[in-house]
Amino acid sequence: MKPIHLDPQQRRELERRRHQTPDKRIYERLSAVLWVADGKTRCEVADLLGRSVRQLAEWLRLFRNRGLDALCMLRQGGDPGNLSAGQVERLKQEIGTGRFRNSDQVRLWVEEVFGVRYTPSGIKDLLRRVGASYHKVTGFLWKADPDKQQEFVAHYERQKAAAQRPGAKRTRRYFVDACHPLWGLELVYACWLLVGQRFLAGMGSGRKRLNILGAYCPDDQEYLDLRLTRDNVNGEQFVNLLRLLRATHPETERFVLYLDRARYYGSPVVKDWLRRHPEFDLEPLPMYSPNLNLIERLWKFLRQRALSRWHKTFEAMQAAVSEVLDHLPDCRKELDTLMTEKFHIVAKATIPVQYQGVA
């Protein structure tokens, strides 16, 4: 059987299309080509995809003989509509750029470029037939460095393994971060409503803020925090959190804290305290990497549970926050799924070219 060889540009395009396609069938075809090019046998790839070797061979033959566009073109069972196969492919390429915010923009573009008119319902049917769907874009911090994030994850896994070895120091690891709920200003959310209905949600002035400095341990799901209504989160309060950790676990010989690069972590009072307590190690996350801080997921959970409804007073908001954070074991089933030590890192190959090299 003929091998599959990909140059760097072909590989990037295959990976880009695989990342962006909403269609499982096209995803399988693109994966098959990439995996065979990586050296996997056809039998291995067929087993991974749950397909026959014969089907796999047809995909590879299609890619070799007719190229990537043909591999991504599915036979449609219904009426292909008024567009040719080439026009459909061009439309799919335009959709892939993210330029269309609604179906009416697609309808006007098709009419202008191809001279073909569709009704509003007809263009939606066409979009479904070509494998398009309407959903949110995926935001990412373009200044983040994927290589440094990968290095951190590898370092994190080594530290985790070392802490679990027999004879290692008694170690506890925590993700640390601050959260600042504003009374009445985190209330706007999305929900289903009747057509034409307006649902009013009262909002406060935003002058009252609850400051939370929390620590989450991924090993046993322990959560500890300081909640401040008058003081800001600063170096002194961070030292208070360290004291709380030490008092809660006096038997621990080493504390490893993963945290962002907020200035107060490096304040003189913190440095002085750490010199006197060498059992504490601070591990800063790479810049622009909230995706690597597990406790950020807990803050999102808190906002969904406690802050997506109106609270008449600031004290009522505090009580709602406490109801969640003080009873996290009651939410264990949800948190077991949410707080996994799996970190999503945007692959360099999938970053749009306009963001590359800008940071």
C-alpha positions as MATLAB code, in Angstrom:
seq = 'MKPIHLDPQQRRELERRRHQTPDKRIYERLSAVLWVADGKTRCEVADLLGRSVRQLAEWLRLFRNRGLDALCMLRQGGDPGNLSAGQVERLKQEIGTGRFRNSDQVRLWVEEVFGVRYTPSGIKDLLRRVGASYHKVTGFLWKADPDKQQEFVAHYERQKAAAQRPGAKRTRRYFVDACHPLWGLELVYACWLLVGQRFLAGMGSGRKRLNILGAYCPDDQEYLDLRLTRDNVNGEQFVNLLRLLRATHPETERFVLYLDRARYYGSPVVKDWLRRHPEFDLEPLPMYSPNLNLIERLWKFLRQRALSRWHKTFEAMQAAVSEVLDHLPDCRKELDTLMTEKFHIVAKATIPVQYQGVA';
ca = [
       0.000    0.000    0.000;
       1.225    3.480   -0.869;
       2.418    5.571    2.116;
       1.064    9.023    2.958;
       3.619   11.837    3.100;
       2.647   15.310    4.315;
       4.704   18.479    4.092;
       4.412   20.965    7.021;
       1.875   23.144    5.190;
      -0.372   20.165    4.373;
      -0.219   18.971    7.959;
      -1.163   22.388    9.333;
      -4.130   22.607    6.975;
      -5.320   19.108    7.872;
      -5.062   19.874   11.591;
      -6.849   23.211   11.121;
      -9.754   21.637    9.279;
      -9.992   18.785   11.765;
     -10.131   21.271   14.644;
     -12.834   23.375   12.980;
     -15.139   20.774   11.443;
     -18.443   20.112   13.245;
     -18.977   16.905   11.235;
     -17.788   13.661   12.819;
     -17.406   11.980    9.412;
     -14.988   14.595    8.130;
     -13.138   14.528   11.478;
     -12.615   10.763   11.046;
     -11.313   11.172    7.479;
      -8.835   13.885    8.468;
      -7.679   11.894   11.514;
      -7.141    8.834    9.336;
      -4.805   10.701    6.979;
      -2.870   12.334    9.842;
      -2.451    9.083   11.783;
      -1.310    7.076    8.754;
       1.151    9.859    7.923;
       2.417    9.602   11.523;
       3.309    5.957   10.972;
       0.315    4.071   12.354;
      -0.694    0.994   10.386;
      -3.973    0.935    8.518;
      -5.276   -1.779   10.831;
      -4.460    0.349   13.900;
      -6.193    3.401   12.458;
      -9.233    1.379   11.388;
      -9.549   -0.020   14.917;
      -9.236    3.449   16.469;
     -12.016    4.805   14.247;
     -14.212    1.726   14.319;
     -14.095    1.497   10.502;
     -13.118   -1.221    8.082;
      -9.671   -1.281    6.492;
     -11.419   -1.132    3.116;
     -13.218    2.094    4.045;
      -9.948    3.548    5.317;
      -8.216    2.662    2.055;
     -10.923    4.496    0.086;
     -10.336    7.676    2.133;
      -6.585    7.517    1.633;
      -7.005    6.875   -2.097;
      -9.385    9.837   -2.342;
      -6.869   12.093   -0.590;
      -3.941   10.960   -2.776;
      -5.814   11.209   -6.074;
      -8.135   14.182   -5.594;
      -6.774   16.144   -2.646;
      -7.961   17.557    0.637;
     -11.073   19.355   -0.638;
     -12.428   16.143   -2.124;
     -11.724   14.276    1.115;
     -13.830   16.822    3.009;
     -16.722   16.759    0.539;
     -19.534   14.457    1.658;
     -22.176   13.097   -0.631;
     -25.438   14.738    0.381;
     -28.465   12.497    0.369;
     -30.952   15.274   -0.365;
     -31.291   18.018   -2.940;
     -27.972   19.842   -3.286;
     -29.864   23.070   -3.942;
     -28.981   25.693   -6.532;
     -25.227   25.763   -5.911;
     -22.611   23.681   -7.661;
     -20.150   21.532   -5.722;
     -17.445   24.156   -6.246;
     -19.718   26.942   -5.015;
     -20.644   24.919   -1.939;
     -16.963   24.406   -1.162;
     -16.246   28.121   -1.527;
     -19.191   28.924    0.745;
     -17.818   26.519    3.355;
     -14.437   28.231    3.173;
     -16.093   31.616    3.771;
     -18.073   30.210    6.686;
     -14.820   28.882    8.143;
     -13.455   32.440    8.369;
     -16.136   33.355   10.924;
     -17.301   36.356    8.899;
     -21.035   35.594    9.047;
     -22.838   36.639   12.238;
     -26.295   35.518   11.059;
     -27.928   33.565    8.241;
     -29.121   36.723    6.485;
     -25.514   37.773    5.902;
     -24.908   34.383    4.288;
     -27.997   34.795    2.098;
     -26.897   38.230    0.858;
     -23.330   37.014    0.230;
     -24.555   34.032   -1.821;
     -26.766   36.318   -3.888;
     -23.971   38.843   -4.476;
     -21.191   36.346   -5.278;
     -23.079   33.534   -7.036;
     -26.197   35.377   -8.240;
     -28.386   32.752   -6.552;
     -31.326   33.825   -4.398;
     -32.508   31.965   -1.311;
     -35.348   32.662    1.074;
     -34.455   33.127    4.776;
     -35.630   29.593    5.546;
     -33.969   28.211    2.416;
     -30.531   29.555    3.345;
     -30.836   27.961    6.800;
     -31.645   24.613    5.164;
     -28.601   25.033    2.910;
     -26.349   25.791    5.865;
     -27.497   22.636    7.630;
     -26.922   20.558    4.492;
     -23.325   21.733    4.098;
     -22.539   20.931    7.740;
     -22.638   24.439    9.251;
     -24.079   25.244   12.676;
     -24.607   28.394   14.743;
     -22.579   28.551   17.936;
     -20.299   30.794   19.977;
     -16.738   31.427   18.941;
     -14.023   30.082   21.236;
     -12.159   32.886   22.965;
      -8.498   32.512   23.889;
      -5.805   34.743   25.337;
      -3.661   35.446   22.293;
      -0.713   36.634   24.393;
      -0.400   33.215   26.053;
       2.574   31.072   25.030;
       1.456   27.458   24.350;
       5.028   26.179   24.681;
       5.421   27.646   28.165;
       2.017   26.290   29.126;
       3.030   22.816   27.998;
       6.280   23.126   29.962;
       4.293   24.067   33.070;
       1.953   21.076   32.722;
       4.945   18.732   32.361;
       6.551   20.318   35.441;
       3.274   20.006   37.326;
       2.972   16.295   36.508;
       6.559   15.692   37.666;
       5.878   17.455   40.964;
       2.690   15.473   41.457;
       4.485   12.182   40.847;
       7.365   13.145   43.142;
       4.990   14.036   45.983;
       3.371   10.595   45.749;
       6.601    8.560   45.863;
       7.267    6.467   48.988;
       9.517    8.325   51.401;
       8.743   11.756   49.941;
       8.051   14.700   52.224;
       4.431   15.026   53.319;
       3.285   17.456   50.643;
       0.091   19.349   49.946;
      -0.512   21.136   46.649;
      -2.946   24.017   46.165;
      -4.178   26.232   43.365;
      -4.587   29.783   44.690;
      -6.479   32.748   43.275;
      -8.753   35.657   44.209;
     -12.376   36.226   43.217;
     -14.253   39.540   43.559;
     -18.068   39.249   43.261;
     -19.740   42.652   42.871;
     -23.190   42.977   44.356;
     -25.739   43.285   41.575;
     -23.291   43.623   38.679;
     -22.782   39.936   37.850;
     -26.475   39.277   37.356;
     -26.863   39.578   33.585;
     -27.140   36.085   32.146;
     -28.796   34.252   29.248;
     -31.996   32.199   29.492;
     -34.846   31.040   27.281;
     -37.760   33.514   27.013;
     -40.909   33.818   24.963;
     -40.667   35.675   21.658;
     -40.923   39.398   22.323;
     -40.641   39.003   26.097;
     -38.288   41.195   28.146;
     -37.200   39.813   31.509;
     -35.961   42.440   33.961;
     -33.200   41.652   36.454;
     -32.467   44.249   39.133;
     -28.878   45.412   39.426;
     -27.078   47.154   42.270;
     -24.625   50.014   42.192;
     -21.568   47.756   42.134;
     -19.936   49.679   44.992;
     -20.017   46.717   47.380;
     -17.576   43.944   46.613;
     -16.778   40.673   48.328;
     -13.095   39.741   48.073;
     -12.326   36.031   48.256;
      -8.805   34.605   48.419;
      -9.103   30.853   48.018;
      -6.958   27.717   47.846;
      -8.043   24.436   46.268;
      -6.216   21.102   46.700;
      -6.652   18.730   43.735;
      -5.488   15.710   45.743;
      -8.390   15.573   48.210;
     -10.666   18.415   46.945;
     -10.103   20.505   50.086;
     -11.060   24.170   49.760;
     -10.012   26.964   52.142;
     -10.456   30.713   51.815;
     -10.486   34.170   53.347;
     -13.588   36.322   52.678;
     -13.091   40.044   53.021;
     -15.776   42.711   52.923;
     -13.667   45.705   53.991;
     -10.067   44.826   53.147;
      -8.608   44.258   49.711;
      -6.623   41.197   48.741;
      -2.977   42.115   49.338;
       0.290   40.693   50.622;
      -0.840   40.742   54.259;
      -4.011   38.817   53.434;
      -2.055   36.302   51.369;
       0.197   35.692   54.393;
      -2.969   35.146   56.447;
      -4.019   32.471   53.963;
      -0.605   30.809   54.297;
      -1.013   30.843   58.078;
      -4.435   29.212   57.673;
      -2.972   26.436   55.510;
      -0.185   25.831   58.002;
      -2.566   25.774   60.980;
      -4.958   23.419   59.197;
      -2.182   20.960   58.288;
       0.611   21.268   60.886;
       1.944   17.809   59.936;
       2.676   18.885   56.339;
       6.361   19.257   55.504;
       5.945   21.002   52.155;
       3.264   23.226   50.622;
       3.289   23.826   46.858;
       1.099   26.728   45.709;
       0.273   27.294   42.029;
      -0.788   30.895   41.422;
      -0.837   33.691   38.883;
       1.593   36.610   38.845;
      -0.372   39.141   40.900;
       1.987   41.707   42.410;
       1.034   41.086   46.014;
       2.489   37.550   45.869;
       5.897   39.196   45.596;
       5.399   41.958   48.155;
       8.025   42.473   50.911;
       5.757   41.095   53.630;
       5.261   37.869   51.636;
       8.980   37.502   50.870;
       9.845   38.026   54.526;
       7.309   35.413   55.664;
       8.504   32.869   53.079;
      12.130   33.289   54.222;
      11.006   32.231   57.687;
       8.855   29.369   56.384;
      10.839   27.540   53.679;
       8.272   24.729   53.604;
       6.186   26.926   51.279;
       7.015   26.895   47.548;
       5.272   29.338   45.208;
       4.956   28.102   41.616;
       3.889   30.943   39.293;
       1.797   30.037   36.281;
       2.879   31.225   32.824;
       1.605   34.666   31.843;
      -1.997   34.853   30.560;
      -2.809   31.299   31.648;
      -6.028   31.175   33.721;
      -6.745   27.904   31.894;
      -3.993   26.303   34.000;
      -5.417   27.411   37.344;
      -7.958   24.841   38.543;
      -9.575   27.214   41.015;
     -10.752   29.425   38.130;
     -13.246   26.650   37.333;
     -14.499   26.797   40.902;
     -15.122   30.551   40.539;
     -17.155   29.889   37.405;
     -19.175   27.273   39.297;
     -19.719   29.785   42.108;
     -21.015   32.442   39.714;
     -23.449   30.012   38.126;
     -24.755   28.765   41.474;
     -24.803   31.917   43.612;
     -24.657   34.997   41.403;
     -27.072   34.298   38.545;
     -30.041   35.507   40.571;
     -31.041   38.725   42.294;
     -30.009   39.349   45.887;
     -31.862   42.146   47.639;
     -28.889   43.114   49.814;
     -25.127   42.738   49.832;
     -25.518   40.505   52.884;
     -27.890   38.268   50.958;
     -25.261   37.898   48.213;
     -22.670   36.970   50.849;
     -25.017   34.342   52.247;
     -25.553   32.868   48.773;
     -21.789   32.688   48.202;
     -21.302   30.999   51.580;
     -24.076   28.533   50.830;
     -22.040   27.323   47.861;
     -18.471   27.511   49.164;
     -19.285   26.095   52.615;
     -21.085   23.089   51.170;
     -18.867   22.036   48.265;
     -18.905   18.348   49.368;
     -22.646   18.377   48.570;
     -21.717   19.181   44.961;
     -19.089   16.450   44.714;
     -20.613   14.755   41.666;
     -20.496   17.951   39.591;
     -17.082   18.985   40.884;
     -15.549   15.568   40.164;
     -16.258   16.240   36.504;
     -15.365   19.929   36.552;
     -12.190   19.931   38.652;
     -10.178   17.321   36.767;
      -6.442   17.875   36.310;
      -6.796   18.140   32.552;
      -5.708   21.467   31.127;
      -6.854   22.737   27.757;
      -4.041   24.407   25.833;
      -4.638   25.971   22.436;
      -2.380   24.210   19.926;
      -0.075   26.492   17.969;
      -1.236   24.966   14.691;
      -4.818   26.104   15.362;
      -4.017   29.730   16.275;
      -5.145   32.058   13.450;
      -2.207   33.565   11.639;
      -3.112   37.161   12.577;
      -2.441   36.370   16.258;
       0.849   34.569   15.777;
       3.992   36.428   16.786;
       2.056   39.445   18.103;
       2.552   38.973   21.860;
];
